[in-house]
Amino acid sequence: MSTAVVTIVHGRAAHLRRQHASLLADPPDHWVVVAMDDPSVAGWRPDRLVPDVVEVDRDPLGLPLAAARNAGARRARELGADVLVHLDVDCLAGDGLVTAYAAAVRSRPGRVWCGPVTYLPPAPPEGYDLARLPEADAPHPARPAPAPGAQEDSEDWDLFWSLSFALAADDLAALGGFCEEYVGYGGEDTDAAQLARRTGLGLTWLGGARAYHQHHPVSSPPVEHVADIVRNAHLFHRRWGWWPMAGWLEALSERGLVRLGPDGWELVG
């Protein structure tokens, strides 16, 4: 039995290296890094915890996030991993994250495990002090955040997010992985949550698997991804019968970028 951390990346070299540093205190057996149209990753060879790099081409419509997650999971299974920890490239692993996820998955299979994530302020010039990350612990208030050592079962799959989660490799295979029809930003993780619910998996928030999201500029709503959001929202609606990303779509509508037409959400102009 072994544990793999799977990270997908495009153009986040500094964030990837800081994540690597955060994993060294509690390293997984394998670190699978999926480079989406990012050839620079393959040439990076750190002294410890050398990434197993999988390269994925860009789709004409955008970055293939769902396909990249599946490619990483497949490679992890080829390496013999029975526990898959999916960690966003922007996330730093907190103390004991890998060990906590691995123990939880093996003790209660048939569940998806999510850890609390704290959004960090901009890093100082010398970078984040990994030893002091617990002092910054302030998990996102919109998600459950059990104390370290605690677990909280949930039936609210709308709260699932792909920043930090873990499950058994067999459980991911049972739900069929992420739907690769999703390309570009938005929707693929919401879809995966519905697949997990339909498959009969449980959802638990794990206090011991804390992560820290490195700061980077963002727009809210993500106006630069409006075409992806509308396209993926229609795909999700065809698959599940309701509209995802409602908050983003409504905010984009308020800015005059999208509107709700007779056939659903559509781009304006």
C-alpha positions as CSV (number, residue, x, y, z in Angstrom):
1,M,0.0,0.0,0.0
2,S,1.2,3.5,-0.8
3,T,0.0,7.1,-0.9
4,A,0.3,9.5,-3.8
5,V,-0.2,13.2,-3.9
6,V,-1.6,14.3,-7.3
7,T,-1.0,17.9,-8.3
8,I,-2.0,19.5,-11.7
9,V,-0.1,22.6,-12.8
10,H,0.2,25.1,-15.6
11,G,2.5,28.1,-15.2
12,R,2.8,28.0,-11.4
13,A,6.4,27.1,-11.0
14,A,7.0,29.1,-7.8
15,H,3.9,27.8,-6.2
16,L,4.8,24.2,-7.2
17,R,8.2,24.5,-5.6
18,R,6.8,25.9,-2.4
19,Q,4.3,23.0,-2.3
20,H,7.2,20.6,-2.7
21,A,8.9,22.2,0.3
22,S,5.8,21.8,2.4
23,L,5.5,18.1,1.6
24,L,9.0,17.2,2.7
25,A,8.1,17.1,6.4
26,D,5.5,14.5,5.8
27,P,6.2,13.1,2.3
28,P,3.9,10.8,0.3
29,D,5.3,7.7,-1.3
30,H,4.7,9.3,-4.7
31,W,4.2,12.8,-5.9
32,V,2.5,12.8,-9.3
33,V,2.7,16.2,-11.0
34,V,0.5,16.6,-14.1
35,A,1.9,19.4,-16.4
36,M,-0.8,20.9,-18.6
37,D,1.0,22.4,-21.5
38,D,3.9,23.3,-19.3
39,P,7.2,21.6,-20.5
40,S,9.2,23.4,-17.8
41,V,8.0,21.0,-15.1
42,A,9.7,17.9,-16.6
43,G,13.2,19.4,-16.3
44,W,12.9,20.1,-12.6
45,R,14.7,17.4,-10.5
46,P,14.8,18.3,-6.8
47,D,17.1,16.3,-4.5
48,R,14.2,14.8,-2.5
49,L,10.6,13.8,-3.4
50,V,11.3,13.9,-7.2
51,P,8.0,14.4,-9.0
52,D,6.7,11.8,-11.3
53,V,5.7,14.1,-14.2
54,V,2.8,13.4,-16.6
55,E,2.5,15.7,-19.5
56,V,-0.9,16.6,-20.9
57,D,-1.5,18.8,-24.0
58,R,-3.7,21.9,-23.9
59,D,-7.2,21.4,-25.4
60,P,-8.2,23.9,-28.1
61,L,-10.9,25.1,-25.6
62,G,-8.6,25.6,-22.7
63,L,-6.8,23.7,-20.0
64,P,-8.0,20.1,-19.6
65,L,-8.4,20.2,-15.8
66,A,-10.6,17.1,-15.6
67,A,-8.5,15.1,-18.0
68,A,-5.3,16.1,-16.1
69,R,-6.8,14.9,-12.8
70,N,-7.6,11.6,-14.3
71,A,-4.2,11.2,-15.9
72,G,-2.6,11.9,-12.5
73,A,-4.8,9.3,-10.8
74,R,-4.0,6.7,-13.4
75,R,-0.3,7.2,-13.0
76,A,-0.6,7.0,-9.2
77,R,-2.4,3.7,-9.5
78,E,0.3,2.4,-11.9
79,L,2.8,3.3,-9.2
80,G,0.8,1.1,-6.8
81,A,-1.0,3.9,-4.8
82,D,-4.1,2.8,-2.9
83,V,-4.7,6.3,-1.5
84,L,-4.9,9.4,-3.7
85,V,-4.5,12.9,-2.3
86,H,-5.4,15.6,-4.7
87,L,-3.8,18.9,-3.8
88,D,-4.2,22.1,-5.7
89,V,-0.8,23.5,-6.9
90,D,-1.5,26.7,-4.9
91,C,-1.9,24.7,-1.6
92,L,0.8,24.2,0.9
93,A,0.5,21.0,2.9
94,G,0.0,21.5,6.7
95,D,1.7,19.4,9.3
96,G,0.7,15.8,8.9
97,L,-1.7,16.3,6.0
98,V,-0.5,13.3,4.0
99,T,-0.5,11.0,7.0
100,A,-3.9,12.2,8.2
101,Y,-5.5,11.6,4.8
102,A,-3.9,8.2,4.4
103,A,-5.0,7.0,7.8
104,A,-8.6,8.3,7.3
105,V,-9.0,6.7,3.8
106,R,-7.7,3.4,5.0
107,S,-9.8,3.4,8.2
108,R,-13.1,4.4,6.5
109,P,-13.0,3.5,2.8
110,G,-16.0,4.5,0.6
111,R,-15.7,8.1,1.5
112,V,-14.3,11.3,0.1
113,W,-12.2,13.3,2.6
114,C,-11.8,17.0,2.5
115,G,-9.4,19.1,4.7
116,P,-9.9,22.7,5.8
117,V,-8.0,25.3,3.7
118,T,-6.8,28.7,4.9
119,Y,-6.3,31.4,2.4
120,L,-3.0,33.2,3.1
121,P,-2.1,36.9,2.6
122,P,0.6,37.8,0.1
123,A,3.9,36.2,1.0
124,P,6.7,38.4,2.4
125,P,9.8,38.8,0.2
126,E,11.5,35.8,1.8
127,G,8.4,33.6,1.2
128,Y,6.1,31.9,3.6
129,D,7.7,30.5,6.8
130,L,6.4,26.9,6.6
131,A,7.1,26.3,10.3
132,R,4.7,29.1,11.2
133,L,1.8,28.2,9.0
134,P,-0.3,26.9,12.0
135,E,-0.2,30.5,13.4
136,A,-2.1,31.7,10.3
137,D,-4.7,28.9,10.5
138,A,-8.1,30.5,9.7
139,P,-10.0,28.1,7.4
140,H,-12.4,29.4,4.8
141,P,-15.7,30.1,6.6
142,A,-17.9,28.7,3.9
143,R,-16.7,25.1,4.6
144,P,-16.7,22.9,7.7
145,A,-13.4,23.1,9.6
146,P,-13.2,20.4,12.3
147,A,-10.4,20.8,14.9
148,P,-7.2,18.8,14.3
149,G,-7.9,15.2,15.2
150,A,-11.7,15.6,14.6
151,Q,-13.9,14.4,11.7
152,E,-17.3,15.8,10.5
153,D,-19.5,13.7,8.3
154,S,-21.6,15.7,5.8
155,E,-24.3,15.1,3.2
156,D,-23.8,18.5,1.6
157,W,-21.9,17.7,-1.6
158,D,-22.3,21.3,-2.8
159,L,-19.4,22.1,-0.3
160,F,-17.0,19.7,-1.9
161,W,-14.0,21.4,-3.5
162,S,-11.0,20.1,-5.3
163,L,-8.4,22.2,-3.5
164,S,-7.6,19.4,-1.1
165,F,-9.3,16.0,-0.9
166,A,-8.4,12.4,-0.7
167,L,-10.1,9.0,-1.4
168,A,-9.2,5.4,-2.2
169,A,-8.0,4.8,-5.7
170,D,-10.6,2.1,-6.0
171,D,-13.4,4.6,-5.0
172,L,-12.3,7.1,-7.7
173,A,-12.3,4.3,-10.2
174,A,-15.8,3.3,-9.1
175,L,-17.2,6.7,-9.9
176,G,-15.4,6.8,-13.2
177,G,-13.1,9.7,-12.4
178,F,-13.7,13.3,-13.5
179,C,-15.9,13.9,-16.6
180,E,-13.4,14.8,-19.3
181,E,-16.0,16.7,-21.3
182,Y,-15.3,19.6,-19.0
183,V,-12.5,21.8,-20.4
184,G,-11.4,25.1,-18.9
185,Y,-12.4,26.7,-15.7
186,G,-15.3,25.6,-13.6
187,G,-17.7,22.7,-13.1
188,E,-15.6,19.6,-13.2
189,D,-15.3,19.3,-9.4
190,T,-19.0,20.0,-8.8
191,D,-19.8,17.3,-11.3
192,A,-17.4,14.9,-9.6
193,A,-19.2,15.5,-6.3
194,Q,-22.5,14.5,-7.9
195,L,-20.9,11.4,-9.3
196,A,-19.6,10.5,-5.8
197,R,-23.0,11.1,-4.3
198,R,-24.7,8.9,-7.0
199,T,-22.1,6.2,-6.5
200,G,-22.9,6.1,-2.8
201,L,-19.7,7.5,-1.4
202,G,-19.8,9.4,1.9
203,L,-18.3,12.9,2.5
204,T,-16.2,13.7,5.6
205,W,-14.3,16.8,6.6
206,L,-11.0,15.9,8.2
207,G,-9.5,18.4,10.7
208,G,-6.0,16.9,10.6
209,A,-5.5,17.5,6.9
210,R,-5.0,21.2,6.9
211,A,-3.8,23.1,3.9
212,Y,-2.8,26.7,3.2
213,H,-3.6,28.4,-0.1
214,Q,-0.8,30.6,-1.4
215,H,-1.9,34.1,-2.3
216,H,-2.2,35.1,-6.0
217,P,-4.3,37.8,-7.7
218,V,-7.8,36.7,-8.5
219,S,-10.9,38.4,-9.9
220,S,-14.3,37.8,-8.4
221,P,-16.3,36.8,-10.3
222,P,-13.7,35.2,-12.6
223,V,-14.6,37.4,-15.6
224,E,-11.6,36.1,-17.6
225,H,-13.2,32.6,-17.5
226,V,-16.7,33.6,-18.5
227,A,-16.8,31.6,-21.7
228,D,-15.6,28.5,-19.9
229,I,-18.1,29.0,-17.1
230,V,-21.1,29.3,-19.5
231,R,-20.0,26.3,-21.6
232,N,-19.3,24.1,-18.6
233,A,-22.6,25.2,-16.9
234,H,-24.5,24.0,-19.9
235,L,-22.7,20.6,-19.9
236,F,-23.5,20.2,-16.2
237,H,-27.1,21.1,-16.7
238,R,-27.4,18.5,-19.5
239,R,-25.9,15.9,-17.1
240,W,-27.7,16.8,-13.9
241,G,-30.7,19.0,-14.7
242,W,-29.7,22.1,-12.7
243,W,-27.4,25.0,-13.0
244,P,-24.1,25.0,-11.1
245,M,-21.9,28.0,-10.2
246,A,-25.1,30.0,-9.6
247,G,-23.2,32.7,-7.6
248,W,-20.7,33.3,-10.4
249,L,-23.4,33.3,-13.1
250,E,-25.5,35.8,-11.2
251,A,-22.5,38.1,-10.6
252,L,-21.5,37.9,-14.2
253,S,-25.0,38.7,-15.2
254,E,-24.9,41.8,-13.0
255,R,-21.9,42.9,-14.9
256,G,-23.7,42.5,-18.2
257,L,-21.5,39.6,-19.4
258,V,-24.1,36.8,-19.4
259,R,-27.9,36.6,-19.3
260,L,-30.5,33.9,-18.7
261,G,-32.1,33.2,-22.0
262,P,-34.8,30.8,-23.1
263,D,-32.2,28.0,-23.5
264,G,-30.3,28.8,-20.3
265,W,-27.3,31.0,-19.5
266,E,-25.6,32.6,-22.5
267,L,-22.9,35.1,-23.3
268,V,-23.8,38.7,-24.0
269,G,-22.4,40.1,-27.2
